[in-house]
Amino acid sequence: MFDYLSYTVVTVAIGTAMLGAVAGALGSFAVLRRQSLLADAVSHAALPGVVLAFLVSGSKDPLTLSLGAAVAGWLGALVVLAIVRLSRVPYDSALALVLSVFFGFGLLLLTSLQKRADASQAGLERFLFGQAATLLAEDVKTIAILGTIAIGVLIVGWKQFQVLAFDPGFAAGLGWPVMLLDVILMLLLVIAIVLGLQAVGVVLMSALVVAPAVAARQWTHRLGWMVILAAAIGATSGVVGTVAGDALSKPGRPVPTGPTITLVATLIVAVSLTVRRGMDRWSRTT
């Protein structure tokens, strides 16, 4: 039964709200640069990093596993860029290749670990689909700190990132280090994705990055407002998804929070598309 004063629900709601805000803000740049699938590739590429971090450290400390996920996710993103720049392989094919190879390798490692006689590896599978209910106050604090750093870097480099999103050729003409800016922006996206792995999982995290940005794009043509709206939609999806999941859960039949959050975000996208299209049709007929 849902309890409005439940400490667990409040903690998870705060964590997922911050996660949704960071993912939505940074996801706006991925959507505008037509790199939405990059979020999917990075989230799937993070899985082998989680397993390898456990194998090396022997610990299931969230910070250690997140660090492994971040390294693997960023490596996957860099591999995509390298393939595109050094070969004739198109961008979408490079994404598909990296996604399948890294994720397949991660599943192979995870399956091998599950066959071990001990139970020390138990719980790693939660990174596949997420388990938001396991978020603790320490996890929320980590999301707050790293999320604030990511948004802070975005604000400091706002002018450069804004030009990069719309006209990288013009940015290069101004003498800006386009490659470095691209890598930094990609690193920020990796941070947002890694922060959400425990709550949403590698399979669904890309939806939390893309959906708020797509919904926000329907209501404004200005990047600043789009980022703000996407952050607000992401935060709303986190809170509503957490509350709805807890309210719908029954003893012995819990409703997973991560998928509920992504469904809420998708519903907001559907409503935004429908209402916006209706407004456009009405304006053309008047």
Secondary structure, 3 states (H helix, E strand, C coil): CCCCCCHHHHHHHHHHHHHHHHHHHHHHHHHHCCCHHHHHHHHHHHHHHHHHHHHHHCCCCHHHHHHHHHHHHHHHHHHHHHHHHHCCCCHHHHHHHHHHHHHHHHHHHHHHHHCCCCCCCCCCCHHHHCCHHHCCHHHHHHHHHHHHHHHHHHHHCHHHHHHHHHCHHHHHHCCCCHHHHHHHHHHHHHHHHHHCCCCCCCCCHHHHHHHHHHHHHCCCCCHHHHHHHHHHHHHHHHHHHHHHHHHHCECCECCCHHHHHHHHHHHHHHHHHHHHHHHHHHHHHC
